[in-house]
Amino acid sequence: MVKWLADMNGVPMSDMTQHMEALNINGYVAFSLCTPASTVQLWQNNLNAMKADGTFETIWNKWFKGVPMP
């Protein structure tokens, strides 16, 4: 988020200094109890494939550069 805000305002990241962590969120994905197990498994299979081929890491680094992946 900080990188995005800096980029949007033309501020180089080298000018930024972290003084404190304001927010640390662990996210979860949840499905309705009515969601078929096959849908949940398909989602999990696709997530696993994205992690295996590096797609997940590419997306993660675009939005959360410098933050360890979950």
Phi and psi in degrees as GROMACS dihedral restraints (atoms count N, CA, C in turn):
[ dihedral_restraints ]
;  ai    aj    ak    al  type     phi  dphi    fc
    3     4     5     6     1   -64.6    20    10
    4     5     6     7     1   -43.0    20    10
    6     7     8     9     1   -60.7    20    10
    7     8     9    10     1   -44.3    20    10
    9    10    11    12     1   -60.3    20    10
   10    11    12    13     1   -46.4    20    10
   12    13    14    15     1   -63.2    20    10
   13    14    15    16     1   -41.4    20    10
   15    16    17    18     1   -63.3    20    10
   16    17    18    19     1   -46.6    20    10
   18    19    20    21     1   -60.3    20    10
   19    20    21    22     1   -42.8    20    10
   21    22    23    24     1   -64.2    20    10
   22    23    24    25     1   -25.2    20    10
   24    25    26    27     1  -109.3    20    10
   25    26    27    28     1     9.2    20    10
   27    28    29    30     1    67.4    20    10
   28    29    30    31     1    27.9    20    10
   30    31    32    33     1  -102.2    20    10
   31    32    33    34     1   121.1    20    10
   33    34    35    36     1   -65.1    20    10
   34    35    36    37     1   141.0    20    10
   36    37    38    39     1   -60.5    20    10
   37    38    39    40     1   -26.4    20    10
   39    40    41    42     1   -65.8    20    10
   40    41    42    43     1   -17.8    20    10
   42    43    44    45     1   -86.8    20    10
   43    44    45    46     1    -5.4    20    10
   45    46    47    48     1   -94.8    20    10
   46    47    48    49     1   142.4    20    10
   48    49    50    51     1  -132.8    20    10
   49    50    51    52     1   128.3    20    10
   51    52    53    54     1   -83.5    20    10
   52    53    54    55     1   126.0    20    10
   54    55    56    57     1  -106.9    20    10
   55    56    57    58     1   -27.9    20    10
   57    58    59    60     1  -161.7    20    10
   58    59    60    61     1   161.3    20    10
   60    61    62    63     1   -97.5    20    10
   61    62    63    64     1   117.8    20    10
   63    64    65    66     1   -88.1    20    10
   64    65    66    67     1   -25.4    20    10
   66    67    68    69     1  -152.0    20    10
   67    68    69    70     1   131.2    20    10
   69    70    71    72     1  -134.1    20    10
   70    71    72    73     1   108.5    20    10
   72    73    74    75     1  -116.9    20    10
   73    74    75    76     1   128.7    20    10
   75    76    77    78     1   -98.6    20    10
   76    77    78    79     1   122.7    20    10
   78    79    80    81     1  -100.5    20    10
   79    80    81    82     1   157.8    20    10
   81    82    83    84     1  -136.0    20    10
   82    83    84    85     1   154.2    20    10
   84    85    86    87     1  -110.0    20    10
   85    86    87    88     1   130.5    20    10
   87    88    89    90     1  -127.0    20    10
   88    89    90    91     1   147.5    20    10
   90    91    92    93     1  -117.7    20    10
   91    92    93    94     1   150.9    20    10
   93    94    95    96     1   -61.2    20    10
   94    95    96    97     1   149.5    20    10
   96    97    98    99     1   -61.9    20    10
   97    98    99   100     1   -18.5    20    10
   99   100   101   102     1   -86.0    20    10
  100   101   102   103     1    -6.2    20    10
  102   103   104   105     1   -71.8    20    10
  103   104   105   106     1   128.9    20    10
  105   106   107   108     1   -60.4    20    10
  106   107   108   109     1   142.5    20    10
  108   109   110   111     1   -56.8    20    10
  109   110   111   112     1   -32.7    20    10
  111   112   113   114     1   -64.8    20    10
  112   113   114   115     1   -33.7    20    10
  114   115   116   117     1   -69.0    20    10
  115   116   117   118     1   -44.0    20    10
  117   118   119   120     1   -62.5    20    10
  118   119   120   121     1   -42.9    20    10
  120   121   122   123     1   -66.1    20    10
  121   122   123   124     1   -39.3    20    10
  123   124   125   126     1   -61.7    20    10
  124   125   126   127     1   -43.8    20    10
  126   127   128   129     1   -60.2    20    10
  127   128   129   130     1   -47.7    20    10
  129   130   131   132     1   -62.0    20    10
  130   131   132   133     1   -41.6    20    10
  132   133   134   135     1   -61.5    20    10
  133   134   135   136     1   -41.9    20    10
  135   136   137   138     1   -68.2    20    10
  136   137   138   139     1   -39.4    20    10
  138   139   140   141     1   -62.0    20    10
  139   140   141   142     1   -45.4    20    10
  141   142   143   144     1   -59.7    20    10
  142   143   144   145     1   -41.2    20    10
  144   145   146   147     1   -65.0    20    10
  145   146   147   148     1   -41.0    20    10
  147   148   149   150     1   -63.9    20    10
  148   149   150   151     1   -37.8    20    10
  150   151   152   153     1   -69.3    20    10
  151   152   153   154     1   -37.9    20    10
  153   154   155   156     1   -68.9    20    10
  154   155   156   157     1   -37.5    20    10
  156   157   158   159     1   -94.2    20    10
  157   158   159   160     1     1.5    20    10
  159   160   161   162     1    90.6    20    10
  160   161   162   163     1    -4.6    20    10
  162   163   164   165     1   -61.9    20    10
  163   164   165   166     1   -43.1    20    10
  165   166   167   168     1   -61.4    20    10
  166   167   168   169     1   -44.0    20    10
  168   169   170   171     1   -63.5    20    10
  169   170   171   172     1   -40.3    20    10
  171   172   173   174     1   -61.0    20    10
  172   173   174   175     1   -47.0    20    10
  174   175   176   177     1   -65.2    20    10
  175   176   177   178     1   -45.4    20    10
  177   178   179   180     1   -56.7    20    10
  178   179   180   181     1   -48.5    20    10
  180   181   182   183     1   -67.4    20    10
  181   182   183   184     1   -27.0    20    10
  183   184   185   186     1   -65.0    20    10
  184   185   186   187     1   -41.0    20    10
  186   187   188   189     1   -99.5    20    10
  187   188   189   190     1   -25.0    20    10
  189   190   191   192     1  -132.1    20    10
  190   191   192   193     1    42.6    20    10
  192   193   194   195     1   -54.1    20    10
  193   194   195   196     1   130.0    20    10
  195   196   197   198     1    89.7    20    10
  196   197   198   199     1    -8.9    20    10
  198   199   200   201     1   -98.0    20    10
  199   200   201   202     1   129.5    20    10
  201   202   203   204     1   -58.6    20    10
  202   203   204   205     1   140.0    20    10
  204   205   206   207     1   -69.9    20    10
  205   206   207   208     1   149.6    20    10
